[in-house]
Every structure is written in structure tokens, then in C-alpha cells.
Amino acid sequence: MKKKNIVFSLILLMTFILAIGYITKGASLEAKTGDLSKDENKTSNNTGLSAPIQRQAQPALDASWIPVDTARRESVNLDETGELQLVYKFGDMFDTPLNISSYLQLIPNVFLRDLKTYPDGVAPGDIQALYRNSILTEEGDYIFGPNTSQSIVLGVKNPETGDDMVYKTFNPIKNSAKFYRKETANGSGALMAKYRAKPKESSLGSLPGIMNFEFELTQVMYPEKGNIRIEIYLKNITPDDAIRDLSLDNVALMSYFDTFLSDNDEVPIRYLGNNRGLYIEQTDALANSPIWAPEPRATYRLNYYFQVPNPVSNWSGSSYSDALYMLKPNGAFDGLNGSGNEADNGIAGTPILLNGIVPPPSYDTAMAMKSAIVPTLKYGDSISYSYKVGLQKISEKPSIILDSNEGFRLTDQGTHKITGQWFDSDSTKMKLYYSIDGGTNFKKFEEKEIALNELGTGIDFSLELSKDLKDEDQEILIYAEDFPEPEKEPLKSEVVTYKLIYVDSNPVIKLDKNNGRVPVDTYKVTGTYIDDDKYKPTTVFYKKLQDPDSQYKEATVINGSESTFEFLIPKTEIVNSDKSYMFAIRAKNKYEIESNVEVLKLSNNPSKPAFNLGSGEATKVLSPTAKSYPITITDFTHIGFYYPLDMQYKIDEVGSWQSIGTKINTTQSSSMTAVTESGQKIEIPASALAFGKKHDVYLKVVDQFGIASDPQKVEFIMPESPVLTVENKDAPSLGEAQVVKGTIQTEYFPAKFQYKIEKNGETGSAYREVADKDLTIDPATGKFSFTIEGSLLPEGASYEIFVKGFDAYSQESAEVSYRLIEVIHFKVKFVNSKSVTIHPEITIDRELGTTIDLALENEVQDTLTKLKKQYTLVDSSIPSTPIDMDSSTAFWEYKFTGRLTYMSYPEAFDFGLEIASFKKIRIDDPKVTGLPLIVSDTRESEPGWSLNVKLTQELLNEDGKTPLKNAVRYKHGDTETILNNQALPVVRKPSTGKYDISGEWSSTGDGLKLEIAPGAVNALGKYHGEMLFELSETP
């Protein structure tokens, strides 16, 4: 019989206290065009004149000019009946052949055919503007024509003496005269006479060598609404070797015309007013009438207008002799630098003044005109001017003369003024009316009364239109009505028509080539012209840009339906093939509206421009909200004179080059070598770069002549794709719904999401769209969530859930994932030697394919600790290594063998403090110090067990010598036994189990007791004793 013994202390403290007795224990956790010149984009209007271009080139002989072998009369009707005609031609009234030898046969001449006054239409009855007589030609023929007038006179200053000289005889070189005719838009004919000539004589001295000069002379007559515009050109065509010892400097072009009207050579000249020009007026008197003239004779008026494109610089009404010697002292101009009547700005209708007084009636009048002085007239240079001349018939009725019968209005002009004069011989009061666009409802716009001495003179009027204007061509009808004498009807003038052209576009020219090589001879310029035909004729001009004194020269004229042009730049402009030359080319239509300026560069040494991108500019990020993308250019290098530069771009390799639209802000310099200038920012329009994919933008800079730099590339990349994170971590696969939570980082909402599920590592599953209704998202933070139903994730398998996000432009994030891993419900069992479960099994969930170390599982270890108090653990059942989770039925079994043992036991039994007295002392429920006395029997054979107790040391006072005998007892049932050194059986159990021995004790029942007989206490103090419990394996 095996025994397990435990020794217990017994403690008793005996104290004598008079008043109170008490017991003490003895021992007791968070990213232009600059203009070539300041005046090259100005637009003229019809109320003023541009500065005279005295070097204007003559019109080109294009296909619209048809050669003719005889200069014949042309005419335009001045009234609806055709009885009043304005006739114009070169020379006298008869046909002029080509084989002429006198300049007198080439003077522009104007007639008025009054078929109502002269019904027979006999030639001498034509009202002429110029005095005529007959002279004998070199061929022996008589010419009856304007032989006292000169249309081409050359004024030159002697470089040695400073004297003014006049060369007025320019007879045609034999067989050089050519006549041309061109049909105009209104069906009438324009006339041109061209011939070559040399100066023959001078009225003011002689300039040696000037007779060697040869000139090409061109005169053109254009009909314009009741007037004839006359253009006169003189071009120096003298070969260089003929004039090497003489230059033609300080030159003026001049003309004088001996006036004649109604058989009268002595007709006073009056001002048109507002510096518009001069006129003469004459009524045929019976005394002066030839025998064929009917009575009464009519009144006629001759007008010279000088407010025209390319006008004369000075003009004067003078005597014939003063005009003939116009540069002599007191002549029409009193020298090359003299002025004329334009300096007077005389009042309309008043006679001109000569030396401050009105000339006498016998004054033989003439018109004189002069250009501005040009510094030099080199080979190829031209000098020119224009004026208009007209004849009209004036009756007893009021009459109206418009300063111009045609005008124009630009798109930004909200008003337009029509000016003119009215005349009446007997009424001092006048009313003027107008209607617009064919309306019959005439409106009065002016009423005026004049003084008696103003009768018969021109009275200025103006009509300003504003509300009636439309964005289209319009016709304005105007007439005057006088105040009648009593009992008479008012007299009305003829209705005159004013055509107002609405100009809604500027002419545009485009050179076929903006650069070329310096030629050995002339250079041909070709190009296209865009403008409405009604704005033609259009004149093309050029000038050399390197020459600061260069002026625009007329190059050619574009007529009718022509859309192309060509002209030659003469060799005199490009003399050195080793140099580079630049020419500005522009056009001006008949309304003086200027085109753009094209620049032509001629060079045998082209040099590429260059530019540098700013730091970091080689890569740009696309934005869906950008309107444009700025790119910084740090500097440009170009030939100084090749300004301006044009920045061009091309999108991707397949795109075409396009201009950015603004000229690069570089400056022009006179340098023909490379200069480097600071850069600027340019803008690429966002509309050219479709958002959603990357682009390569190629940049190049092109100079004014089309010479391009090497291209540079700027890469435009898409912004960063959305960045997606999920909060979900790898977790067991439990067959439950999954709430996917995370954050999407993007600038472009709304965002969308997709997910896919791969089961047990199988690939190929498709992404599913998360419906908007199933998605919760906060655009401010990017936080989102959505749910995957549990039915898609049944238990018993592993899953990987992939998620990806998309921004509003379908840019895709990288996919992210987390796993749901199949769970092994690993079971830990506790059994005895008979495989009987001795403790509930423990289930531990572990992912398939992982391991478990039971030594680290607290619940398992706690259970083992607990069981080892009652059982003996079999060492072989303890796993030596972590266990692989590779089976859905995995488990581990700890094996134990049962044993009989104390599960716990007290440290002592404390009977406490008692007051000594002479009575019996009894303590029935001593305090258990420490753990209870518990016995466990887990033996599989269940043999039973017993517990005995005996006193191994009597209670002994702390003095070590005073005992307390027979005081400790044990009660079991009804039997109470004094403990001594003999074993006393206190418990017997036949079966296994756990028994709390001390827990079954009570004050009235079983357990340890203390009883002291009266007088048995011999000493006060603390008593201590020992007892022994013996546990036996058999009952």
C-alpha cells in the first residue's frame, strides 16, 4: 500500500486581555508677330489720303491688258439717255496710230459730248478740257489736238549749281509706242499708253549727260463714275554704263494742262474746297457762240480732283505761261521745293489767288501739278502720281457734284460720310434729300440758305449715315431742290447715285516661296491673292528691308478675277550674290485697304534658327481640365534680320505641322549673323491633345523665310493612374460575405471598381463590375466599400479576391488582392490510457498549408498544466516539432495515465486567538490557511483509496516547553477522536474522482476540532503543533 503524507502545522495563540480579545495569524497585478514696320498694317479710309508713294511702280502688263494698234476714243454715259457722254483718249479726238513721233499725241485728253445741245454730234461741238490747235509733225502731218499741254515734265536740281531745271520734251523713240485696252467691271474700257523716250531740252539750263538717260513712260486712264482717273509713271531704264558719270538726284515729276472750256481759253479757276482740287465753269454766251451753236448755250464745268490714291504733292491753278515755266520765280511753284494752291485750302467756289489777288479776267488759265521730290532716281526706279479730271453740264436746275461717286465702309465703322457740292444760279435756298437702297421715300438731310454773291458757286454739303447702314453694299440716291419763286414749281436736280461698298475682309497675299537664292539677274516673285473681285484692282508693292530709306514700290496690279500675281525684282536691288536680302511685299486694293506683309529672303547662305527648351520641359503631364499647356523656351538663336520667328508644333509622328498662332517675341536687328535672344512661354492648345493617351509633341521654330530649326520633342504623359489600397487582410475562408473596404487616390471622380475571385489558385476568372447602387464612396477622402455575397465564397476552399479601381477617364489602378484561406479545424484531444476523454477537446482554426506549434498555444498548455495535477502526461504524446496543417481532419491526442494525488493542501490550520479562562475552550471550525485539502484519484483501475491523519507533534507553547495535550481532535460522523501519534482513518472512497476534503468540513460536522479542558492552559502565548495526513492507494 502506497502512502502519500502531508504534514500540517497547528497554530494556537493564547493571550490574556482585560477588555478585548482578537486573533492574529502566527504566520500568515497625416504647374507676333512683331510688325516689320509700324505702318504696315494700317488701313486707310475714304476721308483722308495715305502719304504719297511717289516711287509707286507702274501697273504690270498682265493678260487683262489687250494690245491695240490704234488709240481710239472711249466713252461713258453721264445720263440715262446717253445724250451726255464723257469721252477720253490719248491725243486729239481722232484715232491715234502707233507710228507717232510726238509726245503731243500721247497727252491724256477728256471731252464732253453734249448730244442734246449738239444733236449732230459734230466733232468741233465737243466740249473740251484742254486748249487745242494744229501743229506739223516730223512726218509732215498736222495734228489738231491738245498741243499746248504737257503731261510729263521732269524737274531736276543741278548737283553742281543747285539750279532747278525742267525737261519737258519726251518724244517717243521710234516704234516704241504701245497702246493697250482693258475691259473694266462696268463694261467700259481702261486705256494705257507706253513708250520710251529721252529728254530733249530744258527750259532752265542744261545738265550735261542727261540726254543719255532713257525712260519708260506709262499713262493710264481709268473711268470712274463720271470722272477719269489718270495715272502717270516715269521709270528710269537707263543702262548702268550709260550713266556711270552722272546720277539723277532730287527729281520731281510734273504736268501742266492748258485749260479750255466752251470755246473760252480765259476761264477763271476756283477752289473745290477742302483741298479737293480746282474747277473752272463757263456758260456759252451768244457773242462767243459759233454759228452752229443753238441758243441758249449750256453751262459746263471742268473739275480737277487731287484727293486720290497716290496723289500729286502740289497743285496750282495758274496762267498758261506760269505753268509753262512752273519752276521759275513766280511760276506755278516757284522752284522744285515750292508749294501750290493746296497750301491755301481755299473756300469752295472762290477764285484762286495769284500773289494775293484774284487774277484778271483775261488770264489764260492752266492747271499745274508736281510730285514730291525723290532723293534719287536709279535704274529701275519709278516716280508717279494720279489725279482725276471730269466734265459736267450744268443747267438752270440745281446740280449736285459728289466728291466721289463711290466709297467704302469697313466692318468696324458704324458711320459713313458722303460729301459734295450743290450749285444753283438763281435760288439762295436749297434742300437736299436722300434715299438708300432704292427706296422711294426720300428724306431731307440738309436745308441751307446762301448769300447772293454765292450763287453759281459750289456750296459744300455732307450726309452722314449711321442707322441706315447695313453689312452689305448699298446705293444712296441724292438730289437737291430749290425754293421756287412765287407761283412756280420748285426745280430739282438730277438724282445722283453714290455706291457704298461694304468691305468685310482685308486682302491676303501668300508668296509661293518665302526664300530663295540670290540670282545673277532679276528674281521672279510669284504668289496668290485672296480678296473679293469687287475690291480690285489691287496693287502689289515691295520694298527692301535692309535699306532704312527704302519705300514701297509698285510691282504689279491684280485685276478682275485674277488670283495669282508675279513680278520681277530688278538686278539693281540684288547686286551682290554674296549678301542676303529681305523684301517686304504687300498689296493694297482699290479702297486702299492693305494686306498682310509677306517677307521674301534671298540668300546663298541659309542658316537654321535654333531654340532651347527650359529645364524639365521635355515631359509634361496631361490634364482633362487644361485649356492649354505652357512650354518655356529659354532662348532663341536666329539670324538677326530674319525676324519674326514662328513656333510650330506637330502632334505625334502622323500629325502635320501647325503654327502656334503668335509670332515669337524676338526683335529685328540689322545683323545678318546669328543672334541669341531670351525666350518666352508658348501655349499648346489642349484641344490638340486628346486626353486618355500619351502624346509626343514636336516643336520647331521657323524663320520668316521658311527655314526651320531641328525639331525637339516634348512628351505628354497621362497623369498617374489611380492608387488603390484595401483594408482587408488575409483571413480564414469561412463562407461569409466579404465587405471590401479601402481607399482610391485619384483626382478624377466618379470612380468605378471591379473585382474577381480566384478559387484554390485557379486562374482565368473574369472581373466583375461593382454596380453604382452597391458602392459607397466619399470623393473627398476616396474611402469606399462594397460587399461580395457569401454565396460566392463557400466554405471549404481558399480564395484570392482581386480588386482594381478606375478614375473618370478609365485610367486603371494596379490590382490589389487579399486571401481567404481554407481553414483546418485542428482538434487537440486529452485521453487516458483507455482512450477515454478526460478533458473537452480544443479546436484551433489554422489555414491550410500552415503549421501549428502546440507548445505555443496557451489554451493547450494551460489545459496540460491543469491535467497534470491529476494525471501523468505520457512523454511520447508530446509533439516534438510544429504540426503541418495538411488535412481537414487533422488532430493531436495527448495521453495521460491516471494517479492518486493531492491536488492541493493547506499550509496550516489556524485555530485563532482565544482568551484564557477557567472554562472549557472549544474551536469547531479552524481556518484553513492556503489551499483546500483536495484529493484526486484518476486511476483507470479504480481500486479505491483512504486518508488517515495522526498528530506528529503536540501543541507546544512558543516558549518551547509548555505543551497543550489532548486538545486536537477529528470528528467523523458522530465519532470524535482525539488525535495522537496513531493513524486515524478519516476518509475512505471506493471510486475515482476529485474530493475536496476540507471543503466538506463544518463546525457541526466532520473536520478538525480543538477542545481545551478548564485549567489546562499553563502558559499564555502562541502554540504550534504538526499533524500528518496519509493517502493510501487502497481503501
Sequence and secondary structure as in RCSB ss.txt:
>XXXX:A:sequence
MKKKNIVFSLILLMTFILAIGYITKGASLEAKTGDLSKDENKTSNNTGLSAPIQRQAQPALDASWIPVDTARRES
VNLDETGELQLVYKFGDMFDTPLNISSYLQLIPNVFLRDLKTYPDGVAPGDIQALYRNSILTEEGDYIFGPNTSQ
SIVLGVKNPETGDDMVYKTFNPIKNSAKFYRKETANGSGALMAKYRAKPKESSLGSLPGIMNFEFELTQVMYPEK
GNIRIEIYLKNITPDDAIRDLSLDNVALMSYFDTFLSDNDEVPIRYLGNNRGLYIEQTDALANSPIWAPEPRATY
RLNYYFQVPNPVSNWSGSSYSDALYMLKPNGAFDGLNGSGNEADNGIAGTPILLNGIVPPPSYDTAMAMKSAIVP
TLKYGDSISYSYKVGLQKISEKPSIILDSNEGFRLTDQGTHKITGQWFDSDSTKMKLYYSIDGGTNFKKFEEKEI
ALNELGTGIDFSLELSKDLKDEDQEILIYAEDFPEPEKEPLKSEVVTYKLIYVDSNPVIKLDKNNGRVPVDTYKV
TGTYIDDDKYKPTTVFYKKLQDPDSQYKEATVINGSESTFEFLIPKTEIVNSDKSYMFAIRAKNKYEIESNVEVL
KLSNNPSKPAFNLGSGEATKVLSPTAKSYPITITDFTHIGFYYPLDMQYKIDEVGSWQSIGTKINTTQSSSMTAV
TESGQKIEIPASALAFGKKHDVYLKVVDQFGIASDPQKVEFIMPESPVLTVENKDAPSLGEAQVVKGTIQTEYFP
AKFQYKIEKNGETGSAYREVADKDLTIDPATGKFSFTIEGSLLPEGASYEIFVKGFDAYSQESAEVSYRLIEVIH
FKVKFVNSKSVTIHPEITIDRELGTTIDLALENEVQDTLTKLKKQYTLVDSSIPSTPIDMDSSTAFWEYKFTGRL
TYMSYPEAFDFGLEIASFKKIRIDDPKVTGLPLIVSDTRESEPGWSLNVKLTQELLNEDGKTPLKNAVRYKHGDT
ETILNNQALPVVRKPSTGKYDISGEWSSTGDGLKLEIAPGAVNALGKYHGEMLFELSETP
>XXXX:A:secstr
  EEEEEEEEEEEEE  SS      S         SSTTTT    TTS     TT       TTSEEESEE  EE
EESSTTS EEEEEEESSSS EES    GGGGSEEEEEEETTTSTT  GGGSEESB  EEEE TTS EEEE TT E
EEEEEEE TTT  EEEE    B TT  EEEEEE TTS EEEEEEEEE    BSS   TTGGG  EEEEEEEEEET
TEEEEEEEEEE   GGGSTT   EEEEEEEEEEB BTTBS   EEE STT EEEEEEE  GGG  TT  SS  EE
EEEEE  SSSB SEEEEEEHHHHHTTTSTTSSSSSTT   GGGT   TT B  BTTB   TT  EEEEEE   EE
E  TT EEEEEEEEEEEEE SS EEEES SEEEEETT   EEEEEEEE SS SEEEEEEEETT S  EEEEEEE 
 GGGTTS EEEEEEESTT  SS EEEEEEEEE   TTS   B   EEEEEEEE S  EEEES SEE   SS EEE
EEEEES GGG  EEEEEEESS TT   EEEEEE TT  EEEEEE GGG   TTS EEEEEEEE TT  B   EEE
EE SS    EEEE TTTTEEE  TT SEEEEEEEEEEEETTS  EEEEEEETTT   EEEEEEE     S  SEE
EEE  EEEEEGGGS TTS EEEEEEEE TTS B   EEEEEE     EEEE    EEE S  EEEEEEEE SS S
 EEEEEEEETT      EE  GGG EEETTTTEEEEEE GGGS SSS EEEEEEEE TT  B   EEEEEEEEEE
EEEEEE TT  EEEEEEEEEEETT EE GGG HHHHHHHHHHTTTEEE GGGS SS EE   TT EEEEEEEE E
EEEEEEEEEEEEEEE  SS EEESS EEEEEEEEEEE  TT   EEEEEEEEEEEEETTSS EETT EEEEETTE
EEE  SS EEEEEESS EEEETGGG  SSSSEEEEEE TT   S EEEEEEEEEEEES  
